[in-house]
Amino acid sequence: MSKAVDEAEPKVGSSPTHIANPELRKEAKRAAVWAAVIGIAVLAVYISQALLVIFGAMVFAAMLDGGARLLGRVMPVGRGWRLALVIALMLAFIVWLFWFAGSQISQQAAQLPALVAEQLSRLIAWLQSKGFAASQDDVSRLFGTFASGVGIVTRAIGGILGAGATLLLVVTIGLYLAFEPRLYERGLAWMLPQSSRGEFYITAERMAFTLRRLMAGRLVGMAFEGVFTFLMLFFYGVPMAALLGIITGLLAFIPNIGAIVSGILMVLVGFSGGTEMGLYTIFVYVVVQNVDGNIVVPLIARRTVDLAPALVLAFQLIMGILFGILGLFLADPLLALTKLWLTRRAEIADLKRDGA
């Protein structure tokens, strides 16, 4: 009788949630892991916009840090002064863009949608003359989709507030990260187990280097494409040369998609001035893209992560659908850092296997 009572009473130190059966305990742990994964996924979706803003701030901070490091090669002053100079130059360019060139560019941006619609109508008429089944409704739908994307670009150029609060958050957080990167790096490392901190510092350093190189290539490519496009179009007398140069430069930040959109705009505007001008804009587009893609960017960012174009395009489409224009702009650097992290994890696994 005493033995039966002892077996019925819980053991000392056990709890009501204790599972004595090892198989059931194993299944319960597995279910808890899956519940945690689903919970983290739901939380990530819920706060995805905030996470994207933080990542955008990191990209902006990498641009500032890269500029400060570049100035450090020729200016023997403190890092804070170099960062301040980079910010001052950036502000000077924005002031010039909106103050001195703003009125002309705004007028051109207002005229661009009507010009594009007219050229698309001419294209449909030409296709109908060749026997293709195309209608004006197709033009309206196509132009409606296309104009929405063009409108985002032109509003970003000619608008006063631009992206508004999101842009302000990206810039503010990016400035904090750029001026005191070690402070936030140590804060993240402190939240990790001590055994993992060394690996975290190595991975963070590689990511920072990759992001700086990638952004350097993007910025140089943007400047080259924008200036070279403007000069070549202005030399030939193509309408809206300044606007097309700025749009081409801005969209150069987005691989693949940016070049396609800017090229379509350039060619449509070119053919508004005749067949010869249209063919010339095609020539300009081919020259600019080939020089930038095969010489300028590889020369600057030759040591960055090599990404397959199809993979970049697919990830851009996904990020664009999920997060809009901000996701489209940040898709390439996010994919590059993800690949770098996965590559580093594979290296660690290989080292552990070789050590074992």
N, C-alpha and C positions, 0 to 999 in steps of 0.2 A: 504493500500500500504506500509506504514512504517512498519507494523507488518511482512509482507512477506519478506521485505528486511532484517529485524533483524534476521529472522529465517534462511535466506540463508547465512548470514555472520557467520564465525566461532566464537566461544566463546573466551573470553579473557583467555589466558593461554593454549589453545589447540594447537596441532601441526598437521601437515599434516598426520602423522602416527596414530593419535588418532582414536580409534574405539569406537564409541558411543554405539553400540549395545552390551549389556553384554554377550549374547550368542556367538557372533562372537569374542569378546575379550577373552572369555574363551577358545574357540577353537584355537585362535591364540597363546595363552600362552601354550596350550598343544602341538601344533606343534613346538613351540620354544624349549620346553623341549625335545621332541624327536629329534629335529635337534641337540641340544647340546649333547645328549647321543650318537648319531651316530658319531658326530664330535670327542667326547672324545674317543670313541672306535677306530675310524680310527687313531687318534693320538697315542693311546696306541699301536696299531699294528705297526705303523711306527717307534716308538721309543722303541719297546719291547726289542730289543737286549741291548740297553743302560740301560733300567730299570732292566734287568736281571743281567747285570754286577754290577749295584749298589746294588742289593739284594745279589749277591755273595760277595760283599765287606762287607755287613752287617753280613753275615754268618761268614766270616773270622774274622771280628772284634769281634764277639761273642766268637769265639774260643780263641782269644787272651785275651779277658776280663775274660773268664772263667778260663784260666790258671793263670792269675794274681790274681784273687780272691782265687784260690786254694793255691797259694804260700803265700798269705796274712795270711793264717791260721798258717803258721810256720815261716814266715819271717817278723819281725816288721819293714819293710822299706816302703818307699813311693810307691804309685801305679805306677809311672813312671819307677822306678827301677825294679819293678816286671815285668812290661810289657817288658822292655828291656831284662830281663833275659829270658823270654818266647821266644822272637824273636831270641835271641842268641842260645838257645837250638834248635829251629826249623832250623836255618841256619846250625848249627853243624850237625844235622841229614841229611840235604840235601847234605852237603859237603861230609859226609861219604858215602852216598848212591851213589853219582855220581863219587867220586874220588877214593875211595877204592874198592867199589863193582861194579863200573860202567862197567869195561871191561868184567868181568865174566858174569854179567847180560846181557850186550849187545850181547855177543856171544850166550847165551841161548835164548834170544829173537829172534835172527836171525834164530835159528834152530827150534823154536817152530812152525811156520806155516807149514813147511815141515812135521814135526812129526804129527801134527794134520791132515793134508791131508792124510798121509799114514794110520793113524788109521781110518779115515772115509772110506777110500777105503776098508779096511779090514771089517769094519762094513757092508758095502754094499754087499761085497762078502758073508759074513755070512748070511745076510738076503736073498740073492738070493738062497743060498743052502737050506734055509728053505721054499722056495716057494714064497717069497714076490717079487712083481714086482718093482724092483729097478734097476737103471742104473747108469753108470758112469757120465752121464750128470746131474743126480740128485745130485751126489756128488760134481760136479764142481759148480753148482748153490748154493748148501748149503754151501760149503766151501767159495765161494766168498762172500756170505753174512756174514758168521761167521768171516772170516779173516779180513773183514773191521772193525768189532768191536774190534777184538783182536789187529789189527794193531794200533788202537787208544791207547789202553792200553800200548802196548809195546813201542810205540813211546814216550808216556808220561814218561815211565820209563827210556828208553835208550837215548832219544833225548836230545839235548842241550838247545834248545829254548822252548821246551814244547808247551804250549798254546800261547806263544808269547805275543802280545800286550794285549790281553784280560786278561791273567793272571797278567801281569804287572799292568793293571788298577785296577783289583780286589785287589791286594796286596796294591797298593798305597792308594786307597780310604779307604780300610780297616784299614790301619795304622792311617790315619787321624781320622777315626771314633773311633778307639780304644783309642787313646790318649786324645781326647777331646769329649767324647760322649754327655756331657751336653750342649756343645755349639750348636751342630746340633739339639739336642732335643728342646732347647729353640727356635731355628730358625724356626723349624716346628710349634711349638706351637704359635709363634708370628703371623703366617699366618692364624690361626684359630680365630673364634670369641671368645671373652673373656669368654663367658658362656660355651664354649666347651673345654677350655684348661684343666680344672681339670680332665675331663673324658679322655682326650688325654694322660695325664701323667700316669693315672692308667693303661690304655690299653698298653701304651708303656712299662711300667715297667713289666707288665705280659708277654708281648711278649719277652722282653729281657731275663727274667728269663726262659721262655720256650725254647728259642733258645739256651741259655747257657747249660741247662740240656740236650737238645736233642743232641747238638754237643759234649758234654762230653760223652754221651753214645756212639755216633758214633766213636769218637776217641779211647776210651777204647776198643770198639769192634774191631776196625781196628787193633790196636796193638795186642790184644789177638789173633785174627784169623791169622794175619800174622806170628807172632812169633810161636804160637803153631803149625800151619800148617807146617812151615819150620822145626821145631824140629822133628815132627813126621815123615815127609817125609825123612828128612836127616838121621834119625835113621835107617830107613828101606832100605836106599839106592835108593830111587826113583830119577830118573833123574830130573834135573832142579828144585831141591827143593827150592833154593833161589829165583828163578824167580817166581815159583808158590806161595811161601809165600808172596812175595811182591804184586803180582796180587791179591791174596785173601784178603790181608789187604786193598789195595786200593779200591777194589770192595765192601768191607764191608760197605763203605760209602753209597752205593745204596741198600736199602732194596729190598728183593725179587729178582730182576733181577741180582744184583751183585752176590748173592750167587749161582744162577743157572749157570751163565757164568763161575765163578771160579770153581764150582763143575764139570762142563763138561770138562774144561781144565785139571783139576787134574786127573779125571778118564781116559781121553784119553791118557795122558802121562803115567799113571800107567799101563794101559794095554799094552803099548809098551814094558814093561819089563816082560810080562807074566800074566797069569790069576791070580796067587796068589797076585802079586803086584797090579793088578787092583782092586781086591776085598779089598785089604788093603787100597787103596786110597778111596774107597767108605766108608769104616769104618771110616777113618780119617775125611772125609767130614761130615758124620752124627754126629760124636762126636763133632766136632768143632761147627757146626751150632746149635746143641741142647744146648751145654754149653753156647755159646754166646747168643742165643736167649732167653733161659729160666733162665739164672743166671746172666751173666755179664751185659748185657744192662739193663734189668729190675732193677738190683741193683743200677745202676748209674742213670738211667733216669726214675725212678719209678713215679715221679711227673709230667711228661710231658704229652702232649696231647695224648690221646689214639686214634689211627687211625686204621680203619678197613683195613686189608691187601688188600682186593679186591679194595678198594677205592684208596689206595696208588699205586697199580699196574696200575690201569686205568689212574691215573694222571701222572704217570711216562711215560706211553706210549704216552700220549698226549704231554707232555713237550719234550720228546725225539724226536718226529716227528717235532714239531714246532721249537725247538731250539738246537737240537743235543745233544752232550755229556754234555754241560753246563746245559741245561735244565733238563737232566736226573739226574745230580748230585744235583740240587737245588729243585727238585720236592717235595721231602719229607719235608724239612723245610718250603717251601712256603705253602704247604697244611696244615701243622700244625699251622702256624700263621693265615691262612685264617679261619680255624675252630675256633681258639681262638677268633678272631675278631667277627665272627658270634655269638659265644656263649656269648661274652660280650654284643653285641647288644641285644640279647634276654634277658639278665639280666636287662639291662636298661629299656627295654619295660615292663618287669614284675614289676620293681620298680615303674615306672610311673603309671601303671595300679593299683597297690596296693595303691599308694598315692592318686589317684583320687577316 
